[in-house]
């Protein structure tokens, strides 16, 4: 298959957007089932395309590239969503909503205080990445954009922070 390089200017981008956004939206909506999230995904895909407009290289029709980008965005959505859901389920698996004893409340407050103290001990860049990701709920890409660092750097700092927290929270294992 021949590799074609597309120079994307504002007019070409607008033409691509108008011609393909409905199909990309349809793919996202079909897989996610939430129009708002699907709409955000389409915006992310086209924003990424616009940001890479000077270096954009695609083999084959641009529609195939956009559909593939949509599928990757969907996989990322489920991967991060599934991971966050499993973490929440693991953390709260021993607690029932109806059982809010004083002991559990004290234990929870103590754990929260200890985590806050540990996060403060992290190096500044590691702490910033952790707070953006875990406390504000941003994706790795969003953290990278906000802090002007690469996604790999975000992953490195998160791994480092989580390893540190895990090592220092052994006494709280349920």
ChimeraX attribute file (.defattr): number of C-alpha atoms within 10 A of each C-alpha:
attribute: neighborCount
match mode: 1-to-1
recipient: residues
	/A:1	5
	/A:2	7
	/A:3	9
	/A:4	13
	/A:5	13
	/A:6	15
	/A:7	12
	/A:8	17
	/A:9	11
	/A:10	10
	/A:11	9
	/A:12	12
	/A:13	16
	/A:14	12
	/A:15	10
	/A:16	16
	/A:17	16
	/A:18	10
	/A:19	11
	/A:20	15
	/A:21	19
	/A:22	13
	/A:23	15
	/A:24	26
	/A:25	20
	/A:26	18
	/A:27	19
	/A:28	24
	/A:29	19
	/A:30	12
	/A:31	14
	/A:32	16
	/A:33	12
	/A:34	11
	/A:35	14
	/A:36	10
	/A:37	16
	/A:38	23
	/A:39	18
	/A:40	12
	/A:41	21
	/A:42	25
	/A:43	16
	/A:44	15
	/A:45	20
	/A:46	19
	/A:47	12
	/A:48	12
	/A:49	17
	/A:50	15
	/A:51	11
	/A:52	12
	/A:53	16
	/A:54	13
	/A:55	12
	/A:56	14
	/A:57	15
	/A:58	14
	/A:59	13
	/A:60	13
	/A:61	9
	/A:62	15
	/A:63	15
	/A:64	13
	/A:65	14
	/A:66	21
	/A:67	20
	/A:68	14
	/A:69	20
	/A:70	25
	/A:71	16
	/A:72	13
	/A:73	18
	/A:74	19
	/A:75	14
	/A:76	13
	/A:77	16
	/A:78	14
	/A:79	12
	/A:80	13
	/A:81	13
	/A:82	12
	/A:83	12
	/A:84	14
	/A:85	12
	/A:86	13
	/A:87	12
	/A:88	11
	/A:89	12
	/A:90	11
	/A:91	12
	/A:92	12
	/A:93	11
	/A:94	8
	/A:95	11
	/A:96	8
	/A:97	6
	/A:98	6
	/A:99	8
	/A:100	10
	/A:101	9
	/A:102	9
	/A:103	9
	/A:104	12
	/A:105	11
	/A:106	11
	/A:107	13
	/A:108	13
	/A:109	12
	/A:110	13
	/A:111	15
	/A:112	12
	/A:113	12
	/A:114	16
	/A:115	15
	/A:116	11
	/A:117	11
	/A:118	16
	/A:119	20
	/A:120	11
	/A:121	13
	/A:122	17
	/A:123	12
	/A:124	11
	/A:125	13
	/A:126	20
	/A:127	19
	/A:128	17
	/A:129	25
	/A:130	25
	/A:131	16
	/A:132	18
	/A:133	19
	/A:134	12
	/A:135	9
	/A:136	10
	/A:137	13
	/A:138	16
	/A:139	18
	/A:140	20
	/A:141	16
	/A:142	15
	/A:143	23
	/A:144	20
	/A:145	13
	/A:146	12
	/A:147	14
	/A:148	9
	/A:149	13
	/A:150	14
	/A:151	16
	/A:152	12
	/A:153	15
	/A:154	25
	/A:155	17
	/A:156	13
	/A:157	20
	/A:158	21
	/A:159	14
	/A:160	16
	/A:161	21
	/A:162	14
	/A:163	11
	/A:164	15
	/A:165	16
	/A:166	12
	/A:167	10
	/A:168	13
	/A:169	13
	/A:170	9
	/A:171	9
	/A:172	12
	/A:173	7
	/A:174	9
